[in-house]
């Protein structure tokens, strides 16, 4: 679903990815205190009698790397004493002395110098040194996190998120200690991890993280609202409508100016066929953000559905006019064309519907769902089953993870009597299902096809013959 400019879920396209979509590594951007090895001091021998007092063993000449390490150690000593300018001086010497081929060591010196700059609140220098360290060692988690902290302070949110996400991936979301700490990024980490759990179908784990965020005091309003929306969506998938609506109501209460709340709640109301309530929510979303194209077109669709329910001809005509205005206002919004085409298909205005689907395909040629809709239109309009099947196969070529394409094509193949093919398609759709509701529906389709295949085989009846009679 698209989000608005005031959306919280727009942060789940980069958060979720904003978008809501958190990662287990936001990960305690605490200061790293550097380990240093202090060489043991030599015992004072000034009072020792020795006839070889004047004879000294020649000092071993240090390699450039050893000298650089020595400078680093002196820098660390200054750092621990809070003498950050002096620490920077020694880190400078370490960087100048270290051979270029010693990239890991050089990365450490830059990161240490960045830590000193951090204490002096020289954020641009922190970012520059961390960047150099990361160029030398692309998986340097400490440098990535230190840079993220500096980027947050200078309000470079996008790069901050990128760095935190990079650490999440490097740690594979396993840093529980950091997650359980009182890091300022704890809530963001949970939010991003919840999004990953949701995308991978681990809904129970996603719910746990989202609930933790929702129960956190002094949580940022947008993050809490985003979490409530996501939890409501999961509850909807799990057919827990009461809990779903309670979450939306709470989100609307604490985030009354966030348009995404009303957009998503409107979608749920539309699915529940409470079209009058859906219209109110979509209108609120559009009032809060007039450029929210998806909310606008879904309001048009709700108006149409409600007009059909109450048999209001004038409202029906107004909804169609609003669809046309929506295309003019949002000419690149694919959903405007697709929803209007579905409405026109219901009204049997097939040619205009086909034209709209073609336009949507021009705007988004990699949108597999449009090809499925076009295939369904071919069936309903002209009964062109072969063309419909080709359209749906094209959808699968475009996106081999399009569950909608497998399910729809499987249903068509059942009608054609190709039960073995249909069962295979339903099995592929099942592998892509993301909720118990979807799984229940798909298993029922597959099991019905399997049962039909068994019966026709046992009775010696050609399933295609049965299909032609149905």
Secondary structure by P-SEA (a helix, b strand, c coil): cccccccccccccccccccbbbbcccccccccbbbbbbcccccccccccccccccccccccccaaaaaaaaaaaaaaaaaacaaaaaaaaaaaaaaaccccaaaaaaaaaaaaaaaaaaacaaaaaaaaaaaaaaacccaaaaaaaaaaaaaaacaaaaaaaaaaaaaaaacccccccccccccaaaaaaaaaaaaaaaacaaaaaaaaaaaaaacccccaaaaaaaaaaaaaaaaaacaaaaaaaaaaaaaaaccccaaaaaaaaaaaaaacaaaaaaaaaaaaaaacccaaaaaaaaaaaaaaaaaaaccaaaaaaaaaaaaaaaaaccccaaaaaaaaaaaaaacccaaaaaaaaaaaaaccccaaaaaaaaaaaaaaccaaaaaaaaaaaaaaaccccaaaaaaaaaaaaaacaaaaaaaaaaaaaaacccaaaaaaaaaaaaaaaaaaaaaaaacccaaaaaaac
